[in-house]
């Protein structure tokens, strides 16, 4: 399914927009369908939204109007080459200096999100330590809405028991990549 998704990726889609479409799946479907079934649903919805397919074509299963291929199979090496061509560099330049540095204590903001967010709910309101500054990168919340905006990205280490009380007494750490707007001073 991943290879299929990559091969039919529409030029103006962003990874963040695609994730946003996936997050719009009804909760009952999202929680009960298999992972790649969710991908198929997302891919189909994205193709309909982009005008490549119509809902009628999907529900009627009449794909006779679909473009015909020459019948030759796609080789594995061709798929690898096509997927490699899709790889993008999301690092960007920004004039804004980073707010945080390695070793700083930070709190993940307690913020709800109705749309796309890369701030996991389990980290919201929790305190961790900046493990690394990754430079400025495309901010996915804006990218999902079709806007490109650079923001500093940090890897934050959270004590496992700060995220999950059942981990009390363990020395494990969980590393989460978080954009600057998701963080605040504790």
ChimeraX attribute file (.defattr): number of C-alpha atoms within 10 A of each C-alpha:
attribute: neighborCount
match mode: 1-to-1
recipient: residues
	/A:1	12
	/A:2	10
	/A:3	13
	/A:4	11
	/A:5	15
	/A:6	15
	/A:7	13
	/A:8	10
	/A:9	18
	/A:10	13
	/A:11	7
	/A:12	9
	/A:13	14
	/A:14	16
	/A:15	13
	/A:16	21
	/A:17	21
	/A:18	18
	/A:19	18
	/A:20	20
	/A:21	20
	/A:22	20
	/A:23	17
	/A:24	14
	/A:25	15
	/A:26	9
	/A:27	10
	/A:28	8
	/A:29	12
	/A:30	16
	/A:31	11
	/A:32	10
	/A:33	13
	/A:34	10
	/A:35	11
	/A:36	11
	/A:37	14
	/A:38	18
	/A:39	19
	/A:40	16
	/A:41	17
	/A:42	21
	/A:43	21
	/A:44	18
	/A:45	21
	/A:46	20
	/A:47	17
	/A:48	16
	/A:49	13
	/A:50	13
	/A:51	10
	/A:52	11
	/A:53	16
	/A:54	15
	/A:55	14
	/A:56	10
	/A:57	14
	/A:58	13
	/A:59	8
	/A:60	9
	/A:61	9
	/A:62	10
	/A:63	10
	/A:64	8
	/A:65	7
	/A:66	10
	/A:67	7
	/A:68	7
	/A:69	7
	/A:70	6
	/A:71	6
	/A:72	6
	/A:73	8
	/A:74	8
	/A:75	9
	/A:76	10
	/A:77	9
	/A:78	11
	/A:79	15
	/A:80	11
	/A:81	11
	/A:82	14
	/A:83	16
	/A:84	11
	/A:85	9
	/A:86	12
	/A:87	8
	/A:88	7
	/A:89	8
	/A:90	11
	/A:91	16
	/A:92	15
	/A:93	12
	/A:94	14
	/A:95	7
	/A:96	10
	/A:97	10
	/A:98	15
	/A:99	13
	/A:100	20
	/A:101	14
	/A:102	13
	/A:103	13
	/A:104	15
	/A:105	19
	/A:106	22
	/A:107	20
	/A:108	25
	/A:109	19
	/A:110	15
	/A:111	10
	/A:112	10
	/A:113	11
	/A:114	7
	/A:115	14
	/A:116	21
	/A:117	19
	/A:118	16
	/A:119	22
	/A:120	11
	/A:121	16
	/A:122	11
	/A:123	20
	/A:124	17
	/A:125	18
	/A:126	18
	/A:127	22
	/A:128	27
	/A:129	20
	/A:130	23
	/A:131	19
	/A:132	17
	/A:133	20
	/A:134	14
	/A:135	17
	/A:136	23
	/A:137	19
	/A:138	21
	/A:139	25
	/A:140	25
	/A:141	21
	/A:142	16
	/A:143	19
	/A:144	21
	/A:145	14
	/A:146	14
	/A:147	12
	/A:148	15
	/A:149	15
	/A:150	22
	/A:151	22
	/A:152	24
	/A:153	23
	/A:154	25
	/A:155	19
	/A:156	28
	/A:157	21
	/A:158	23
	/A:159	20
	/A:160	19
	/A:161	16
	/A:162	18
	/A:163	20
	/A:164	11
	/A:165	9
	/A:166	10
	/A:167	13
	/A:168	13
	/A:169	9
	/A:170	10
	/A:171	9
	/A:172	13
	/A:173	15
	/A:174	15
	/A:175	17
	/A:176	18
	/A:177	18
	/A:178	22
	/A:179	26
	/A:180	18
	/A:181	14
	/A:182	17
	/A:183	24
	/A:184	16
	/A:185	12
	/A:186	13
